[in-house]
Amino acid sequence: MLLIRPEDGRILDANTAAVEFYGWSRDELRRMAISDINTLSEQELRQEIENARYYKKSYFEFQHRRRDASVREVAVFSGKVLLNGRETLYTIVRDISDQLEMEKRFYLISQSMENAAIGVFQIAEEDGRVIYANKMAAKKMGYTVEELVGMRVFDFDPSFDMENWTRHRQEVRRSGGRTIESVHRRKDGSEFPVEVTVTNIHYKGQNYTFFFVIDITARKKAQAELLESLEQKEMLLREVHHRVKNNLSVINGLIHLQLDQIPDDRRLRGALLKTRDRIMVMAMIHNMLYHDQYLSRVRFDNFVQALASRLQAASENAESITLSMDTDPVFMDVIQAVPLGLIVNELLSNSLTHAFSREEGGTLGLKLKQDGEKSCVLTVWDNGRGLSEDFDLKRHSGLGLELVRILAQQLGSKILFHGGNGPSVSLTVEP
């Protein structure tokens, strides 16, 4: 409390609470005027002193400065008393800064809810009655706010009844909230899809339930259009893979017919057979893509296993050759799978043709292993005759290995040949 001389606003005295609040000592306050504390102008302050002096007002709200330069919101009760025969104003000061801040926050939050661009409901937990609805909730559903209040959730949300409302209430109590998709029914009977975020607040022994409702009609429409577009593109892509595979099969068939017309020219027949096998590799990849759920990528480990088994079964000395395969799951798109598939075909075919004699046989191995997160290593090896120690791919004149070199460059991979006993070929690819 402060005692103030009304004629000039001088502070005559201050109690302990005032000293603690303002931060000045009692003697310092006695040497000050109320204008040193109050943020009003001299003219405004003089008017308020007169109002208190002549009983026109007794309650005021001011901003008061403190010694630390902070400014606080205060409520002031002031009136005139006689002390030792002189008019004096008693001034009881209460800090209301926190209260006003709370009032401000309450106002902003309530206005935000009232004018939100989404529907906001407060729902009675026990029976699903609407206690509060904002303007957007009423607008979206074609009711007035007054009509909505008192309705039950079951009246406009057909997914709820009293039985599942009880289960829903228990789930919200347990989790504190949930987000669900539902349907709301307008006053005219039409329905629209909504996303409802349910929040449960526990306060002073009571549970309060709020619905925050978003109309997701546009989202659902966009999702349906996107899904339809994806389905159309998926159908188109499947058809592309199917037609490519069929066209390659036709070409293979033509080559097979051509082989029947060629006399016993081993070199020419061998070239056509290799061409047929290369086309078969591409057809296999497109066939796997056609049947794969992803369409844009193929399980390359499944492909190389199928290719190796097919080539081994078709070789002249199939019974004497054992396949050894060690593969990790590796996905590749068609841009990588086709050239790498052709490389595997050439390497396996070369080993099956040149590495083994009919009498001795041996083992043909293939490894496809992940090498970190972004690359894999393909290795083809055998325990057959082997390569010369000074083997150089660039000097090798065969079409098959020249094709391997070109395709490896296309993939940006470095291919390594290891000769001698147990020869192998390896290259690294980033799927």
Residue, then its C-alpha position, 0 to 999 in steps of 0.5 A: m500500500l502507498l499513501i499519496r499526497p493528492e495535491d502533487g502526487r508525492i508518496l508519503d509512505a509505503n508498507t513492506a509489501a510495496v517495498e518488496f514489490y517495487g524494489w525500492s527502499r521505504d526511504e527511496l519511495r518516500r522521496m518519489a512521486i507516483s508519476d515516477i511509478n505510473t506510466l500515465s502522462e502527467q495530465e492523465l495521472r492528475q485526472e485519475i488522482e482527482n477521480a479518487r480524491y472526489y470519489k468518482k472512481s475507486y478502482f483503477e488498472f495501471q501499469h507501474r514501473r519497478r526498480d529493475a525497469s520491468v513494467r507490471e499490470v496492477a489493480v489499484f483501489s484508492g480513496k481519500v482519508l484524513l491523516n492528522g487533519r490532512e487529505t491523503l489518498y490510500t492506494i492498495v496495489r495488487d499485481i494482476s500481470d499474470q491474471l491479465e496474461m491468462e485472460k489474454r490467452f483465454y481470449l485468444i484461444s477462445q476466439s481461435m476456436e470460435n473462428a477456426a477454419i475447422g469444426v470444433f466440438q466439446i462433447a459430453e463424455e458420458d452420453g455424447r451430447v454436444i456442449y459447444a460447437n463453433k461457427m465452422a462446425a455449424k456451417k459445415m453441417g447446415y445447422t445453427v450453433e444453437e441447433l447443434v448444442g444438445m444434439r448427440v454425436f450419434d445424430f450426425d455421425p452414423s459410425f457411432d452408437m451408444e455401445n461403441w461410444t463407450r468403447h471409444r470413450q475408454e480408448v480416448r481416456r487411456s490414450g489421451g486422444r486419437t485421430i480417426e476418419s469418419v462421416h458426418r451427416r448434414k441437416d439435409g441428410s447428405e454426408f461428407p468424409v471427415e478427419v476427427t482428432v479427439t482430445n481428452i483433457h482431465y481437469k480437477g477430477q473431470n474429463y473433457t472431450f473435444f472434437f477437431v473436425i476437418d472436412i476431407t472431401a477434397r483430399k478424398k477426391a484427390q486421393a481417388e484421382l491419384l489412385e485411378s491415375l496410378e492404376q491406369k499407369e500401372m496397367l499401361l506399364r504392365e502392358v508395355h512390359h508384356r508387349v516387350k516380352n511378347n515382341l522379344s519372344v516373336i524375335n526369338g521364334l523368328i531366329h529359331l525358324q531361321l536356324d531351321q533354314i541354315p545348313d550345318d554351319r556351326r559358326l553361323r548357327g552358334a552366332l544366332l543361338k547366342t543372339r537368341d539367348r541374349i534376347m531371351v535374357m531381356a524377355m525374362i527380365h520384362n516378364m518378371l517386371y510384368h508379374d512383379q507388384y512394383l513394376s519398376r524394379v525386379r528382384f535381380d537375385n531371383f532372376v540370376q538364379a532362374l537364368a543360371s538354372r536355365l543355362q545349366a540345364a540347356s548345356e551339353n554337359a549339364e549332368s556333370i556341372t554343379l551350380s553353386m549360388d549365394t545371393d542376397p535380395v537385390f532390387m534393380d530397375v530395368i535400366q540396370a537389370v537388362p545390361l547386368g542380366l546380359i553380362v551374367n548371361e555372357l559370363l555363365s555361357n562362357s563358363l559352361t561352354h569353355a571351362f569344363s570337359r564333358e568327362e570331368g565336369g565341375t562347379l559353376g558359382l554365382k554370388l550376388k551380395q550387398d556391399g553396404e547400403k548402395s551397392c552390390v557385388l556380382t561374382v561369377w566363378d568356376n573351377g574349370r580350366g581357368l584363364s591365363e594369368d595375363f588375360d586382358l579383356k581389352r585385347h580379347s577379340g570375342l564378341g561376348l566378352e566385348l559385350v561384357r566390357i561395353l555393358a560394364q562401362q554403361l553401368g559405370s562398373k569396373i570389371l575384374f578378371h582373376g585367372g589361374n585356378g578357380p577363375s572368377v569375374s566380379l563387378t560392383v553395381e549401385p542398384 
